Amino acid sequence: MTASFQQSSMLINNMNDVAWYALGAVAAALTSFGFVPQVVKMWRTKSVKDVSPLMIIQFIAGVVLWTVYGAHLEDPVIIAANIVSLSILVWGLIIYFRFVKKA
């Protein structure tokens, strides 16, 4: 294999890595902010009657595990995305308990 072919092959591999990294970053952003519309709706309507607190808690548990997994892999995209998700979910849980009707 010539040096020139090796260099172009490495460049293509690096471009593929960048493309996959970008794809992961976009996916992370979409999923990280996926709960925002629900949080905004709960805040605006001051109603949480159709929201399951168990769903929020289960989602939080999953996000915490993803964050630990990302830390293990030392993957900044996984870590950052899940910290953002965790923040939004905790805010949603706070709103839930603020507006839930006390029996």
LOTI-963462 format. One record per residue: residue number from 1; x, y, z of N, C-alpha, C in turn. Coordinates in steps of 0.1 Angstrom, whole numbers, m for minus. Layout:
REM LOTI-963462
<pt pos="NUM" n_east="X" n_north="Y" n_up="Z" ca_east="X" ca_north="Y" ca_up="Z" c_east="X" c_north="Y" c_up="Z"/>
...
***
This chain:
REM LOTI-963462
<pt pos="1" n_east="8" n_north="m12" n_up="0" ca_east="0" ca_north="0" ca_up="0" c_east="9" c_north="12" c_up="0"/>
<pt pos="2" n_east="6" n_north="22" n_up="m8" ca_east="14" ca_north="34" ca_up="m9" c_east="10" c_north="43" c_up="3"/>
<pt pos="3" n_east="19" n_north="52" n_up="6" ca_east="17" ca_north="62" ca_up="16" c_east="6" c_north="71" c_up="13"/>
<pt pos="4" n_east="4" n_north="75" n_up="1" ca_east="m7" ca_north="83" ca_up="m3" c_east="m20" c_north="77" c_up="m1"/>
<pt pos="5" n_east="m21" n_north="64" n_up="m5" ca_east="m34" ca_north="57" ca_up="m3" c_east="m37" c_north="55" c_up="12"/>
<pt pos="6" n_east="m27" n_north="53" n_up="20" ca_east="m29" ca_north="52" ca_up="35" c_east="m34" c_north="65" c_up="40"/>
<pt pos="7" n_east="m28" n_north="76" n_up="36" ca_east="m33" ca_north="89" ca_up="41" c_east="m47" c_north="92" c_up="37"/>
<pt pos="8" n_east="m51" n_north="89" n_up="24" ca_east="m64" ca_north="92" ca_up="20" c_east="m74" c_north="82" c_up="27"/>
<pt pos="9" n_east="m70" n_north="70" n_up="30" ca_east="m78" ca_north="61" ca_up="37" c_east="m80" c_north="65" c_up="52"/>
<pt pos="10" n_east="m70" n_north="71" n_up="58" ca_east="m71" ca_north="76" ca_up="71" c_east="m80" c_north="88" c_up="72"/>
<pt pos="11" n_east="m79" n_north="97" n_up="61" ca_east="m88" ca_north="108" ca_up="60" c_east="m103" c_north="104" c_up="59"/>
<pt pos="12" n_east="m105" n_north="94" n_up="51" ca_east="m119" ca_north="89" ca_up="50" c_east="m124" c_north="84" c_up="63"/>
<pt pos="13" n_east="m116" n_north="76" n_up="70" ca_east="m120" ca_north="71" ca_up="83" c_east="m122" c_north="82" c_up="93"/>
<pt pos="14" n_east="m114" n_north="92" n_up="93" ca_east="m116" ca_north="104" ca_up="101" c_east="m129" c_north="111" c_up="98"/>
<pt pos="15" n_east="m132" n_north="112" n_up="85" ca_east="m145" ca_north="119" ca_up="81" c_east="m156" c_north="110" c_up="85"/>
<pt pos="16" n_east="m155" n_north="97" n_up="84" ca_east="m166" ca_north="88" ca_up="89" c_east="m168" c_north="90" c_up="104"/>
<pt pos="17" n_east="m157" n_north="91" n_up="111" ca_east="m158" ca_north="93" ca_up="126" c_east="m165" c_north="106" c_up="129"/>
<pt pos="18" n_east="m161" n_north="117" n_up="122" ca_east="m168" ca_north="130" ca_up="124" c_east="m183" c_north="129" c_up="121"/>
<pt pos="19" n_east="m186" n_north="122" n_up="110" ca_east="m200" ca_north="120" ca_up="107" c_east="m208" c_north="113" c_up="117"/>
<pt pos="20" n_east="m202" n_north="102" n_up="122" ca_east="m209" ca_north="94" ca_up="133" c_east="m210" c_north="102" c_up="146"/>
<pt pos="21" n_east="m199" n_north="110" n_up="149" ca_east="m200" ca_north="118" ca_up="161" c_east="m211" c_north="129" c_up="159"/>
<pt pos="22" n_east="m212" n_north="135" n_up="148" ca_east="m222" ca_north="145" ca_up="145" c_east="m236" c_north="138" c_up="146"/>
<pt pos="23" n_east="m238" n_north="127" n_up="141" ca_east="m250" ca_north="120" ca_up="142" c_east="m254" c_north="117" c_up="156"/>
<pt pos="24" n_east="m244" n_north="112" n_up="164" ca_east="m247" ca_north="110" ca_up="178" c_east="m250" c_north="123" c_up="186"/>
<pt pos="25" n_east="m244" n_north="134" n_up="182" ca_east="m246" ca_north="146" ca_up="189" c_east="m260" c_north="151" c_up="186"/>
<pt pos="26" n_east="m265" n_north="150" n_up="173" ca_east="m278" ca_north="154" ca_up="169" c_east="m289" c_north="145" c_up="177"/>
<pt pos="27" n_east="m286" n_north="132" n_up="177" ca_east="m295" ca_north="123" ca_up="184" c_east="m296" c_north="126" c_up="199"/>
<pt pos="28" n_east="m284" n_north="129" n_up="204" ca_east="m284" ca_north="133" ca_up="219" c_east="m292" c_north="145" c_up="221"/>
<pt pos="29" n_east="m291" n_north="155" n_up="213" ca_east="m298" ca_north="168" ca_up="215" c_east="m313" c_north="166" c_up="214"/>
<pt pos="30" n_east="m317" n_north="158" n_up="204" ca_east="m331" ca_north="155" ca_up="202" c_east="m337" c_north="148" c_up="214"/>
<pt pos="31" n_east="m330" n_north="138" n_up="219" ca_east="m336" ca_north="130" ca_up="230" c_east="m334" c_north="138" c_up="243"/>
<pt pos="32" n_east="m324" n_north="146" n_up="244" ca_east="m322" ca_north="153" ca_up="257" c_east="m333" c_north="163" c_up="259"/>
<pt pos="33" n_east="m337" n_north="169" n_up="248" ca_east="m348" ca_north="180" ca_up="250" c_east="m362" c_north="174" c_up="247"/>
<pt pos="34" n_east="m363" n_north="161" n_up="245" ca_east="m376" ca_north="155" ca_up="242" c_east="m387" c_north="157" c_up="253"/>
<pt pos="35" n_east="m383" n_north="159" n_up="265" ca_east="m393" ca_north="161" ca_up="276" c_east="m397" c_north="175" c_up="278"/>
<pt pos="36" n_east="m389" n_north="184" n_up="272" ca_east="m392" ca_north="199" ca_up="273" c_east="m407" c_north="203" c_up="270"/>
<pt pos="37" n_east="m412" n_north="198" n_up="259" ca_east="m426" ca_north="202" ca_up="257" c_east="m436" c_north="198" c_up="268"/>
<pt pos="38" n_east="m434" n_north="186" n_up="274" ca_east="m442" ca_north="182" ca_up="285" c_east="m440" c_north="191" c_up="297"/>
<pt pos="39" n_east="m428" n_north="194" n_up="300" ca_east="m425" ca_north="203" ca_up="312" c_east="m432" c_north="217" c_up="309"/>
<pt pos="40" n_east="m430" n_north="222" n_up="297" ca_east="m436" ca_north="235" ca_up="294" c_east="m451" c_north="235" c_up="295"/>
<pt pos="41" n_east="m457" n_north="224" n_up="290" ca_east="m472" ca_north="222" ca_up="291" c_east="m476" c_north="221" c_up="306"/>
<pt pos="42" n_east="m469" n_north="214" n_up="314" ca_east="m473" ca_north="213" ca_up="328" c_east="m472" c_north="226" c_up="335"/>
<pt pos="43" n_east="m462" n_north="234" n_up="331" ca_east="m460" ca_north="247" ca_up="337" c_east="m471" c_north="257" c_up="333"/>
<pt pos="44" n_east="m474" n_north="257" n_up="320" ca_east="m484" ca_north="267" ca_up="315" c_east="m498" c_north="264" c_up="320"/>
<pt pos="45" n_east="m501" n_north="251" n_up="320" ca_east="m515" ca_north="247" ca_up="323" c_east="m517" c_north="245" c_up="338"/>
<pt pos="46" n_east="m506" n_north="244" n_up="345" ca_east="m506" ca_north="242" ca_up="360" c_east="m513" c_north="229" c_up="363"/>
<pt pos="47" n_east="m513" n_north="220" n_up="353" ca_east="m520" ca_north="207" ca_up="354" c_east="m510" c_north="195" c_up="352"/>
<pt pos="48" n_east="m511" n_north="185" n_up="360" ca_east="m503" ca_north="173" ca_up="358" c_east="m511" c_north="161" c_up="359"/>
<pt pos="49" n_east="m524" n_north="163" n_up="357" ca_east="m533" ca_north="151" ca_up="359" c_east="m531" c_north="140" c_up="350"/>
<pt pos="50" n_east="m525" n_north="142" n_up="338" ca_east="m523" ca_north="131" ca_up="328" c_east="m508" c_north="127" c_up="328"/>
<pt pos="51" n_east="m500" n_north="131" n_up="338" ca_east="m486" ca_north="128" ca_up="339" c_east="m484" c_north="118" c_up="350"/>
<pt pos="52" n_east="m476" n_north="107" n_up="346" ca_east="m473" ca_north="97" ca_up="356" c_east="m460" c_north="100" c_up="363"/>
<pt pos="53" n_east="m460" n_north="102" n_up="376" ca_east="m447" ca_north="104" ca_up="383" c_east="m438" c_north="92" c_up="382"/>
<pt pos="54" n_east="m444" n_north="80" n_up="381" ca_east="m436" ca_north="68" ca_up="380" c_east="m428" c_north="68" c_up="367"/>
<pt pos="55" n_east="m434" n_north="73" n_up="356" ca_east="m427" ca_north="74" ca_up="343" c_east="m415" c_north="84" c_up="345"/>
<pt pos="56" n_east="m417" n_north="95" n_up="351" ca_east="m406" ca_north="105" ca_up="353" c_east="m395" c_north="98" c_up="361"/>
<pt pos="57" n_east="m399" n_north="92" n_up="372" ca_east="m388" ca_north="85" ca_up="381" c_east="m381" c_north="74" c_up="373"/>
<pt pos="58" n_east="m388" n_north="66" n_up="365" ca_east="m382" ca_north="56" ca_up="358" c_east="m373" c_north="62" c_up="347"/>
<pt pos="59" n_east="m377" n_north="72" n_up="341" ca_east="m369" ca_north="79" ca_up="331" c_east="m356" c_north="85" c_up="337"/>
<pt pos="60" n_east="m358" n_north="91" n_up="349" ca_east="m346" ca_north="96" ca_up="357" c_east="m336" c_north="85" c_up="360"/>
<pt pos="61" n_east="m341" n_north="73" n_up="364" ca_east="m332" ca_north="62" ca_up="367" c_east="m325" c_north="58" c_up="355"/>
<pt pos="62" n_east="m331" n_north="57" n_up="343" ca_east="m325" ca_north="53" ca_up="331" c_east="m314" c_north="63" c_up="327"/>
<pt pos="63" n_east="m317" n_north="76" n_up="328" ca_east="m308" ca_north="87" ca_up="325" c_east="m296" c_north="87" c_up="334"/>
<pt pos="64" n_east="m298" n_north="84" n_up="347" ca_east="m286" ca_north="83" ca_up="356" c_east="m277" c_north="71" c_up="352"/>
<pt pos="65" n_east="m283" n_north="60" n_up="348" ca_east="m275" ca_north="49" ca_up="344" c_east="m268" c_north="52" c_up="331"/>
<pt pos="66" n_east="m274" n_north="59" n_up="321" ca_east="m268" ca_north="63" ca_up="309" c_east="m256" c_north="72" c_up="312"/>
<pt pos="67" n_east="m257" n_north="81" n_up="322" ca_east="m247" ca_north="90" ca_up="326" c_east="m235" c_north="82" c_up="331"/>
<pt pos="68" n_east="m238" n_north="73" n_up="340" ca_east="m227" ca_north="64" ca_up="345" c_east="m220" c_north="57" c_up="334"/>
<pt pos="69" n_east="m228" n_north="51" n_up="325" ca_east="m222" ca_north="44" ca_up="313" c_east="m213" c_north="53" c_up="305"/>
<pt pos="70" n_east="m218" n_north="65" n_up="302" ca_east="m210" ca_north="75" ca_up="295" c_east="m197" c_north="79" c_up="302"/>
<pt pos="71" n_east="m198" n_north="80" n_up="315" ca_east="m186" ca_north="83" ca_up="323" c_east="m176" c_north="71" c_up="322"/>
<pt pos="72" n_east="m181" n_north="59" n_up="322" ca_east="m173" ca_north="47" ca_up="321" c_east="m166" c_north="47" c_up="307"/>
<pt pos="73" n_east="m173" n_north="51" n_up="297" ca_east="m167" ca_north="52" ca_up="283" c_east="m159" c_north="65" c_up="281"/>
<pt pos="74" n_east="m160" n_north="74" n_up="290" ca_east="m154" ca_north="87" ca_up="289" c_east="m159" c_north="94" c_up="276"/>
<pt pos="75" n_east="m172" n_north="93" n_up="274" ca_east="m178" ca_north="98" ca_up="262" c_east="m186" c_north="111" c_up="265"/>
<pt pos="76" n_east="m180" n_north="123" n_up="261" ca_east="m186" ca_north="136" ca_up="265" c_east="m200" c_north="138" c_up="260"/>
<pt pos="77" n_east="m203" n_north="132" n_up="248" ca_east="m217" ca_north="134" ca_up="242" c_east="m227" c_north="127" c_up="251"/>
<pt pos="78" n_east="m224" n_north="114" n_up="255" ca_east="m233" ca_north="107" ca_up="263" c_east="m235" c_north="114" c_up="277"/>
<pt pos="79" n_east="m224" n_north="118" n_up="282" ca_east="m224" ca_north="124" ca_up="296" c_east="m232" c_north="137" c_up="295"/>
<pt pos="80" n_east="m229" n_north="146" n_up="286" ca_east="m236" ca_north="159" ca_up="285" c_east="m251" c_north="157" c_up="282"/>
<pt pos="81" n_east="m254" n_north="149" n_up="272" ca_east="m268" ca_north="147" ca_up="268" c_east="m276" c_north="142" c_up="280"/>
<pt pos="82" n_east="m271" n_north="133" n_up="288" ca_east="m278" ca_north="128" ca_up="299" c_east="m279" c_north="137" c_up="311"/>
<pt pos="83" n_east="m269" n_north="145" n_up="313" ca_east="m270" ca_north="156" ca_up="323" c_east="m280" c_north="166" c_up="320"/>
<pt pos="84" n_east="m281" n_north="170" n_up="307" ca_east="m292" ca_north="179" ca_up="303" c_east="m306" c_north="172" c_up="305"/>
<pt pos="85" n_east="m307" n_north="159" n_up="301" ca_east="m319" ca_north="152" ca_up="302" c_east="m323" c_north="151" c_up="317"/>
<pt pos="86" n_east="m313" n_north="148" n_up="326" ca_east="m316" ca_north="147" ca_up="340" c_east="m321" c_north="160" c_up="346"/>
<pt pos="87" n_east="m315" n_north="171" n_up="342" ca_east="m319" ca_north="184" ca_up="346" c_east="m334" c_north="187" c_up="343"/>
<pt pos="88" n_east="m337" n_north="184" n_up="330" ca_east="m351" ca_north="187" ca_up="325" c_east="m361" c_north="178" c_up="333"/>
<pt pos="89" n_east="m357" n_north="165" n_up="335" ca_east="m366" ca_north="156" ca_up="342" c_east="m368" c_north="159" c_up="356"/>
<pt pos="90" n_east="m357" n_north="164" n_up="363" ca_east="m358" ca_north="168" ca_up="377" c_east="m367" c_north="180" c_up="378"/>
<pt pos="91" n_east="m366" n_north="189" n_up="368" ca_east="m374" ca_north="201" ca_up="368" c_east="m389" c_north="197" c_up="366"/>
<pt pos="92" n_east="m391" n_north="187" n_up="357" ca_east="m405" ca_north="182" ca_up="355" c_east="m410" c_north="175" c_up="368"/>
<pt pos="93" n_east="m402" n_north="168" n_up="375" ca_east="m407" ca_north="162" ca_up="387" c_east="m410" c_north="172" c_up="398"/>
<pt pos="94" n_east="m402" n_north="183" n_up="399" ca_east="m405" ca_north="194" ca_up="408" c_east="m419" c_north="200" c_up="404"/>
<pt pos="95" n_east="m420" n_north="203" n_up="392" ca_east="m433" ca_north="209" ca_up="387" c_east="m445" c_north="199" c_up="390"/>
<pt pos="96" n_east="m443" n_north="186" n_up="388" ca_east="m453" ca_north="176" ca_up="391" c_east="m458" c_north="177" c_up="405"/>
<pt pos="97" n_east="m448" n_north="177" n_up="414" ca_east="m452" ca_north="177" ca_up="429" c_east="m457" c_north="191" c_up="433"/>
<pt pos="98" n_east="m453" n_north="201" n_up="426" ca_east="m459" ca_north="214" ca_up="429" c_east="m473" c_north="215" c_up="425"/>
<pt pos="99" n_east="m477" n_north="209" n_up="414" ca_east="m491" ca_north="211" ca_up="409" c_east="m500" c_north="199" c_up="411"/>
<pt pos="100" n_east="m495" n_north="188" n_up="416" ca_east="m504" ca_north="177" ca_up="419" c_east="m514" c_north="181" c_up="429"/>
<pt pos="101" n_east="m527" n_north="176" n_up="427" ca_east="m537" ca_north="179" ca_up="436" c_east="m536" c_north="171" c_up="449"/>
<pt pos="102" n_east="m535" n_north="177" n_up="460" ca_east="m534" ca_north="169" ca_up="473" c_east="m548" c_north="165" c_up="477"/>
<pt pos="103" n_east="m548" n_north="152" n_up="480" ca_east="m561" ca_north="146" ca_up="484" c_east="m564" c_north="148" c_up="498"/>
***
